[in-house]
Amino acid sequence: MNGVKISAVGHYAPAAILTNEDLEKTLDTSDEWITTRTGMKRRHIAAPDQATSDLCIAAARDALQNGKIATADIDCFIVATSTPDYPFPATACIVAAQLGATGKPAFDMEIACSGFIYGLTMASGLIRAGIYSRVMLIGAESLSKIVDRTDRSTAILFGDGAGAVVLEASAENSFLSSELGADGRRPEMLCLLGGGSRRPFTAESLAAGEQYLRMEGREIFKFAVTKMIESTGIALRNAGLQKSDVNWLIPHQANRRIIDAAAKYLDMPDDKVIVNIEEYGNTSAASIPIALSEALHAGRIKAGDIIVFVGFGGGLSWGAVTWRWA
Ligand SMILES: CC(C)(COP(=O)(O)OP(=O)(O)OC[C@H]1O[C@@H](n2cnc3c(N)ncnc32)[C@H](O)[C@@H]1OP(=O)(O)O)[C@@H](O)C(=O)NCCC(=O)NCCS
């Protein structure tokens, strides 16, 4: 038995909602600009006392309940996030402990918005290699905590949330291929400049806003469309699949125009592309598992369906995974 399948999925989004109309009140922007340039209408925002581990735990509990799986049956916990509770320890350690799984291995993966794609590849590999039987993979972010609310070019884009999947060993194999990549020549294109070992926080760096996410939006846009197309093409080829074999494209939800441009090139009609950006904005590593969870709850995905998960983001980084739903 060296196959892997996803046996449970869940998600969580904080209750508070930030609408385009709310943003109009504090920024020089408009619902019309945000909607036409991004497709976004609302974002869910974590409460001041809610950290990323809290979002993870809620999503994990939803997945465990949906799959009727006991926490004790999970062998390993992975959290993909760029907004951990602390620079260290890993948020996954806190999540596992809070779920009652103290003693189980738990670690974070930090590869920005590509986190879920990388995590799916790593978790599938751990299971197919026979190291673990059940792995919980959570993509979670509290991006509202690192967004500069006065910067209209980024404040409109990002939201908070978490999506969780349980992967388990299976006779049938869902994992068909993975194509991952990274190019770290210009990390500052999409980054949190301060607080790390290169630029520890000082009074001056805080005054300069280095605690906030920054981004070269136009450059990232071009990169995103190119890499979505390239990595999807390679992943399909590696799996021996044609574009026409794909039932669902589940892309990272960064911008409706990025998704539409890539989907058009990949010959994916709208009704094959899962998009929920209107409700959540960009939730980075959480966006793909939240979209998967919602599509499953809506009964859209059926056994045997071929799914392409595709993401891109800071690093720069990118990746696509092809998956046959079990
Ligand atoms: C950020 C993004 C929505 C901006 O859209 P765009 O069409 O590229 O817009 P531009 O950056 O070219 O800006 C066009 C104009 O709108 C203005 N603008 C920027 N944000 C605005 C806002 N929220 N409201 C109104 N105007 C805005 C700019 O200042 C600029 O004005 P100017 O022409 O007078 O200089 C788009 O570039 C994008 O989505 N990039 C990818 C970002 C991303 O996905 N990041 C995460 C990756 S995981």
PDBQT file of the ligand as one rigid body, heavy atoms in Angstrom, charges set to zero:
ROOT
HETATM    1  C1  LIG A 401      -1.991  44.825  -6.701  1.00  0.00    +0.000 C 
HETATM    2  C2  LIG A 401      -2.782  44.829  -7.992  1.00  0.00    +0.000 C 
HETATM    3  C3  LIG A 401      -4.245  44.484  -7.692  1.00  0.00    +0.000 C 
HETATM    4  C4  LIG A 401      -2.737  46.213  -8.609  1.00  0.00    +0.000 C 
HETATM    5  O1  LIG A 401      -3.457  46.201  -9.827  1.00  0.00    +0.000 OA
HETATM    6  P1  LIG A 401      -2.806  46.832 -11.140  1.00  0.00    +0.000 P 
HETATM    7  O2  LIG A 401      -3.824  46.744 -12.188  1.00  0.00    +0.000 OA
HETATM    8  O3  LIG A 401      -1.487  46.134 -11.367  1.00  0.00    +0.000 OA
HETATM    9  O4  LIG A 401      -2.609  48.325 -10.709  1.00  0.00    +0.000 OA
HETATM   10  P2  LIG A 401      -1.266  49.172 -10.666  1.00  0.00    +0.000 P 
HETATM   11  O5  LIG A 401      -0.376  48.696  -9.554  1.00  0.00    +0.000 OA
HETATM   12  O6  LIG A 401      -0.707  49.188 -12.045  1.00  0.00    +0.000 OA
HETATM   13  O7  LIG A 401      -1.844  50.568 -10.277  1.00  0.00    +0.000 OA
HETATM   14  C5  LIG A 401      -2.684  51.293 -11.140  1.00  0.00    +0.000 C 
HETATM   15  C6  LIG A 401      -3.117  52.548 -10.433  1.00  0.00    +0.000 C 
HETATM   16  O8  LIG A 401      -4.043  52.214  -9.388  1.00  0.00    +0.000 OA
HETATM   17  C7  LIG A 401      -3.616  52.791  -8.166  1.00  0.00    +0.000 C 
HETATM   18  N1  LIG A 401      -4.040  51.938  -7.066  1.00  0.00    +0.000 N 
HETATM   19  C8  LIG A 401      -3.345  50.972  -6.429  1.00  0.00    +0.000 A 
HETATM   20  N2  LIG A 401      -4.093  50.426  -5.467  1.00  0.00    +0.000 NA
HETATM   21  C9  LIG A 401      -5.286  51.061  -5.498  1.00  0.00    +0.000 A 
HETATM   22  C10 LIG A 401      -6.471  50.930  -4.758  1.00  0.00    +0.000 A 
HETATM   23  N3  LIG A 401      -6.594  50.025  -3.760  1.00  0.00    +0.000 N 
HETATM   24  N4  LIG A 401      -7.503  51.730  -5.050  1.00  0.00    +0.000 NA
HETATM   25  C11 LIG A 401      -7.424  52.633  -6.034  1.00  0.00    +0.000 A 
HETATM   26  N5  LIG A 401      -6.315  52.803  -6.777  1.00  0.00    +0.000 NA
HETATM   27  C12 LIG A 401      -5.264  52.011  -6.513  1.00  0.00    +0.000 A 
HETATM   28  C13 LIG A 401      -2.123  52.919  -8.288  1.00  0.00    +0.000 C 
HETATM   29  O9  LIG A 401      -1.629  53.886  -7.420  1.00  0.00    +0.000 OA
HETATM   30  C14 LIG A 401      -1.974  53.282  -9.740  1.00  0.00    +0.000 C 
HETATM   31  O10 LIG A 401      -2.214  54.651  -9.876  1.00  0.00    +0.000 OA
HETATM   32  P3  LIG A 401      -1.349  55.521 -10.922  1.00  0.00    +0.000 P 
HETATM   33  O11 LIG A 401      -1.646  54.921 -12.266  1.00  0.00    +0.000 OA
HETATM   34  O12 LIG A 401      -1.884  56.894 -10.715  1.00  0.00    +0.000 OA
HETATM   35  O13 LIG A 401       0.083  55.325 -10.507  1.00  0.00    +0.000 OA
HETATM   36  C15 LIG A 401      -2.213  43.807  -9.014  1.00  0.00    +0.000 C 
HETATM   37  O14 LIG A 401      -0.981  44.259  -9.500  1.00  0.00    +0.000 OA
HETATM   38  C16 LIG A 401      -2.015  42.452  -8.402  1.00  0.00    +0.000 C 
HETATM   39  O15 LIG A 401      -2.958  41.781  -8.025  1.00  0.00    +0.000 OA
HETATM   40  N6  LIG A 401      -0.762  41.970  -8.362  1.00  0.00    +0.000 N 
HETATM   41  C17 LIG A 401      -0.466  40.685  -7.796  1.00  0.00    +0.000 C 
HETATM   42  C18 LIG A 401      -0.498  40.787  -6.315  1.00  0.00    +0.000 C 
HETATM   43  C19 LIG A 401      -0.518  39.437  -5.667  1.00  0.00    +0.000 C 
HETATM   44  O16 LIG A 401      -1.147  38.551  -6.128  1.00  0.00    +0.000 OA
HETATM   45  N7  LIG A 401       0.203  39.312  -4.560  1.00  0.00    +0.000 N 
HETATM   46  C20 LIG A 401       0.245  38.145  -3.789  1.00  0.00    +0.000 C 
HETATM   47  C21 LIG A 401       0.880  37.035  -4.534  1.00  0.00    +0.000 C 
HETATM   48  S1  LIG A 401       0.711  35.564  -3.638  1.00  0.00    +0.000 SA
ENDROOT
TORSDOF 0
